[in-house]
Amino acid sequence: MPNLQIRDLPAGVYQALSADARRENRSLTQQAIVELREAQAMRRRRRQPEVLEMLKNSERRFGFLPGLEPETLLQVDRDR
């Protein structure tokens, strides 16, 4: 499994992460992984509307994706 080392982490970020880890009964590493995953999920959710619009426009303009709604394609990709 790959490793990640963060240098010069601001003290406030470390303290908040450490407090969250203690509150959730996780190690610092486990808490960092949980928070990184949550950040990725939030970024995907923010981008989803623009991706859906792009897919809808592509279908209209180029005529592909017959019978498949963009939402279905995103769900299939997410499930992979």
C-alpha positions in Angstrom: 0.0 0.0 0.0 1.4 3.5 -0.9 2.5 5.8 1.9 2.0 9.6 2.2 4.2 11.9 4.3 3.0 15.4 4.8 5.7 18.0 5.7 5.0 21.4 7.3 1.4 20.5 8.3 0.0 23.6 10.0 -0.4 23.1 13.8 -4.1 23.9 13.7 -4.8 21.3 11.0 -2.9 18.7 13.0 -4.7 19.5 16.2 -8.1 19.4 14.6 -7.3 16.0 12.9 -5.9 14.7 16.1 -9.0 15.8 18.1 -11.3 14.2 15.5 -9.3 11.0 15.6 -9.6 10.8 19.4 -13.4 11.6 19.3 -13.9 8.8 16.6 -11.6 6.3 18.4 -9.3 6.2 15.3 -5.6 6.5 14.8 -4.4 9.7 13.2 -3.7 7.8 10.0 -7.2 6.2 9.9 -8.8 9.6 10.5 -6.7 11.3 7.7 -7.8 8.5 5.3 -11.5 9.0 6.3 -11.3 12.8 5.8 -9.4 12.5 2.5 -12.1 10.1 1.2 -14.9 12.5 2.4 -13.1 15.4 0.6 -12.9 13.4 -2.6 -16.6 12.5 -2.4 -17.6 16.1 -1.8 -15.5 17.3 -4.8 -17.3 14.6 -7.0 -20.7 15.7 -5.8 -19.9 19.4 -6.6 -18.8 18.4 -10.1 -21.6 16.0 -10.8 -24.1 18.7 -12.2 -21.6 20.0 -14.7 -20.7 16.5 -15.8 -24.3 15.6 -16.3 -24.9 18.8 -18.4 -21.8 18.0 -20.5 -23.1 14.4 -21.1 -26.6 15.7 -22.0 -25.1 18.2 -24.5 -22.8 15.6 -26.0 -25.8 13.3 -26.6 -27.7 16.1 -28.3 -24.8 17.3 -30.4 -23.3 14.0 -31.4 -26.2 11.6 -31.1 -24.4 9.0 -29.0 -25.4 7.5 -25.6 -28.7 6.2 -27.1 -31.1 5.2 -24.5 -28.7 5.8 -21.6 -29.3 8.7 -19.3 -26.2 10.5 -18.0 -27.3 9.8 -14.5 -27.2 6.0 -15.3 -23.7 6.3 -16.7 -22.5 8.1 -13.6 -24.0 5.5 -11.4 -22.4 2.7 -13.4 -19.0 4.5 -13.2 -19.4 5.1 -9.4 -20.3 1.4 -8.8 -17.1 0.3 -10.5 
